[in-house]
Amino acid sequence: MAVVVVVVVVVVVVVVVALIVVVVVVVVVVVVVVVVVVVVALIVVVVVEVIIVEVVVVVVVVVVKCYVWSIASYGSENWTLQQVDQKYLVSFEMWCLNRMEKIS
């Protein structure tokens, strides 16, 4: 009778330990999956922000070239540009881009 009780106790202990191991493994897997999902979500957010910033920069440059330069260079076919005048035009272009990017 004592042998049967010992065997039953050993079986119960083995089953409980196995269940604890299974629960720990499941918890670890869930934690790893959650961490991976969070990391992927953060990467996606960063990539989307970078893409949005790049699109905004492209739009700003197009607006400056389309509207500002068409007015600033009106009649430029008849201009005689010297080196100083070219520097002023480049400076003006950089000033426009910096103002649109809100760079001081």
N, C-alpha and C positions, 0 to 999 in steps of 0.2 A: 504494500500500500504506500509506503514512504517513497518508493522508487517512482511510482506513478505520479505522486504529488510533485516530486522534484522534476520529472519530465514535463509536467504541465506548466510548472513555474518557469522552466527554461524556455519552453515554447512561447509562453506569454511574453517573457522578456525579449526574446528574439523578434517577435511580431511587433512589440512596442518600439524597439530600437529601429526596426525596418521602417515603420511608419514615421518615426521621427526623422530618419534619414531622407525619406521621400519628401516629407514636408519641407525640410531644409533645402533640398535640391530644387523643389518647385519655387520656393521663395527666392533663392539665388537666381534662378532663370527669369523670374518675373522682374526682379530688380535690374538685371542685365538688360532685359528688353526695354524697360522703362528708360534706363540711361541711354541706350542707343536711340530710342525715339526722340528723347529730348535733345541729344546732340545733333541728330539729323534735322530736327525742327530749327535749331539755332543756326545751323549751316544754311538752311534754306532761307531763313530771314535775312541773314547777312548777304547772301548772294542776290536776293531780290532788292535789297537796299542799294547794293553796288550797281545793279542794272538800272534802277530808277535814277540814281545820280548820273550815270553815264548818259542816259537818254536826255536828262535835263540839260546837261552840258552840250550835247549835240544840238538840241533845240535852241539854246541860247546862242550858240555860234551861228546857226542858220538865220536866226532873227537879226543878229547884228549884221551879218553879211547882206541880208536881203533889204532890210529897211534903213539901217543907219548908213551903210556904205553907199547905197544908191543915192541918198541925199548928199552925203559928204563928198562924193566924187562926181557930182553933177557938173557936166561940162569939162571933165578932166581930159577929154581928147585934145583940147587946146592948151593944156597946161605945159609949161616947161619946168620940169622938176629938177631941183638941184639936190645935192646930198642932204642938206639941212632940211629941205622940205620933205624928203622921204623919211627922215628920222621923226619929223613931226607927225606924219601920217601913221607911222608904226606906233608911236607913242599914243596917238589918239585911239588906235585900234586896241591897244593893250588897256588903256583907260576904260574903254567901253566894256571890254570883256571882264575887267576887274570889278567894275560897277555892277554888272549883271550877275557876277558870281558873289557879290557882296564881300569882296576882298578889299581891305583898306590899304 
